[in-house]
Amino acid sequence: MRKVVNLKTKRKLKPSLYLFSKRRIGMYAYGHEFYGVALQAKPNPVRPYLLGHALELFLKSYLIKKECIKNEEEMKKLGHKIDKIFKESMTYKIEDYFTISETLKRDITLFSKEYAAKNYEYFPIMAWLFSTQKINTANLFRFAKQLDAKLPEIIK
């Protein structure tokens, strides 16, 4: 039972680090599903939202495996800011497994601003149509493809 729940707390029961670490598998699986749907979606504001959610889940599953994220509070601190999650992944040597170019870093930074502002989720069409930054999502899709293919082996 100790592996599953930390019994020392008098407050609400919290999952142990062992149990929390198993979330990486579920997060990867959800990321895989979001990525698959993003590939099938026609280009429109929904496609980048699905891609962004996939990237967020893939990167968080990596960080859980590396024990950068050890509980729900730490995960909430990262929020939905893909650039912040990506930078944290860089701290934990994600470039040892994936090709990370300067262009990819720039695209993630630009994309993250739009994603965090929920510009893909709630369709503020004027912001989307007249954005001064046109983001090339091709690099992001290539990166998501690499994450989807290699993460199962890395996070097991």
N, C-alpha and C positions, 0 to 999 in steps of 0.2 A: 504494500500500500504506500510506502514512503516514496517509491519511484513515481507514483501518480499524483499525489497531493501532498503539499507541505502541511503537516499536521501541527506545526509549532505555532501557527497564527491563531489569534483569538477572533480575528475578523473573518470575513468571507473566505472560504477555502480558495487557495490559489493553486494552479497547476504547478508541479515541480518543473525544474529546468528540463528534466528528461522528457516529460510529457509535452511541455511547450516546444521543445526541439522537434517533436514529431510533426508540428504544424507546417514545417518546411515542405513536407510531401504534399499536403493539401494545398498549400499556396502555389506550389509548382503546378499541380493538376489544374487548378482554376486558371492560372496564367496560360497554360497550354490550351484550355478551352477558349479563353478570350482571344488568344492569338489565332487559333483556327477560324473563329468566326470573323475576325478582322480580315483575314486573307480572303474570305468569301464575300465580304461586304463590298458593294460598289463604292468608288471614291465619293465621299460626302463627309459631313461633320461626324457621323457616327463611327466611321472607320478609324480615325485618329483616337477617338475616345477608347475604343476597344483595344487598340494597340497600346495606348498609354496604361491602361489597366493591366494588360499582360506584362508590360515592362516592370511596372510597380511590383506585381506579385512575384515575377521571376527574381528580381533583385532582392526583395525581402526574403525569399526562400534561401538565397545564397547567404545573406547576412545572418539568418537564423543558424544555418549550418556552421558558419564561422564563429558563432557565439557572440556576435556583435549585438544582436537582439536576443535578450534572455527572458523577457517577459512582455506583457501587454503594454505596460507603461513606456518601455523603451520603444516599442513599435509605434505607439501613438506620438512620441516625440518626433519621429521621422515624418509622420503625416503622409500626405499624398504628393509630396514634392519630389518628383522623379530625379531632378538634378541633385538634391541633397542625398537621396538614397543611393544614387550612382556614385557620388563623391565618397560616401561611406564605403561603398563596395570597392572603390579604388584603394582606400586605406587598407582594406583586407585583401589586396592583391588579385582582384578579379582579372587584371591584365595578364596574369600567369596562365589563364585558361582561354582568354578571348583576345582578339585583335581590337585594340582601342586606339583609334586615330584621333587627331586633333579635330578633324571635321565631325566625327561622331560626338565628341565632347561638346562642341559648339551646338550641334543639332539637338542634343539632349537638353542643353541649357535653354535654348529658344523654345523647344517643344514643352518643356516643363512649365514655363510661364503661362502658356496657353492652357495646358492641362490643369494646373493648379487653380487657375481662374475659372475653371469649369466651362471654358469657351467651347468645348466639344460636347459637353454633357447636356447643357441646357439651351443650346442653339441660339446664342445671341448673334443672329445672322449678320447684322451690320459689322460687329467686331470681327467676325470670321471673314467676311467679304473684303473688308477694307483694312485688314491687318497690314502694317508696314513690313512685317517680317514674314516672308513666305518660307515656310519650313519644308524642306525636302524630307519626306518621311521614308524615302527609299533606304537611306542609311539606317534608320531606326528599325525598319522591317528586316533588313539584313542582320542587324544585331539581335533582334528578337528571334530570328531563325536559328542563330548560333546558340542563344540561351536555351531555346526549346530543345535543341538537339543534344547539347552537352550537359545541361544541368542535372538530368537524372543520375548520371554517373558521379558528378561532383557532390551532390547533396545526399547520396545514399548513406 
